Amino acid sequence: MKEEIHPEYKQVLFHDTSVDKYFLVGSTLKTDQTKEWTDGNTYPYYPLDVSSASHPFYTGTQKIVDTAGRVDKFRKRYGMGAGEK
């Protein structure tokens, strides 16, 4: 491997602020913030708005939206037939 062309790979502490959950993950992310973790070490820190801990798809709280018939409802409401433009 060539020297000095690859970003530094290190442990980074990610914080999902919406559910107050922390993840310690290897990453090349650069951040100026640091935070002490439960193991006593200080790691680079990066806050997140959404992660797998809070995203509805991964938590199983995703709502299925019924989209069947939306075009027909639109056409019925505005008086357009199937062949009209």
N, C-alpha and C positions, 0 to 999 in steps of 0.2 A: 504494500500500500504506500502511496505517496504521502510524505509528511506534509503537514500544515495545509491540507486542502479539505479535510473533513471537519465538520463542526464537533465541538466537545460534547460527548455523550455522558450524562450524569443523572443522578436521581433528582426528580423534581416533585415537589409537593403541590398537587392540584387540590383546590377547594371548591366544591359545588356549593355556592352560597345560598341557593334556594332551599336546600335540605340540610345544610351544615354537615356535609360528608367530605372526608379527606381521602385522597388517593396518593400513594407514593409510587411513582412510575418512572422508568428510565426514559429520558427525552433529550433532545438537542435544543429545546426551547431556551431562549435567553430572556432573563428577567432580572430586574434590579432588586426585587423584594426577596426577603428571606424570612423563614419562620422555623422555630424549634418544634420538632416532632416528638412524639411520645417516647421514642427510643433515646432521647437526649441529644441527638444530633441536629444541627441546623442545616436546612435544605433551601434551595431556591423555591420561591412560593409563587403560585399563579392562581388567582381566583377565576372561577367559571360561572356562567349563568345557568348552563344546562349540562348535564352529564347523563350517563346511563342510570344513575341513581334517581334522577328526577324527570327524565324524559318520559312522556306518557306511553310511548311505544314499548320501552323496556320495562316499565313498571306495571304494565298490564291495565292501565287506566285509560287507554286510548278509546275514544268514542268512534263508532262507525257511523258515518254520515250516509243516509240513504239518498243516492243521487239518481236513482231510476226515475224516469218520468220528468226530469227537470226541463228538458227541451219541449216536451209535450205541454207541460204547464205554461211555459213561456208562450208557445204558439197559441194556446187556447186563450190566454189572457190578452194577447195583443192581436188576435184575429188573423194570424197567418196560418194558412194551410200548409200541408207538407210540400207542395210544389210552388207556392207563392214566394216571391222575393220582393 
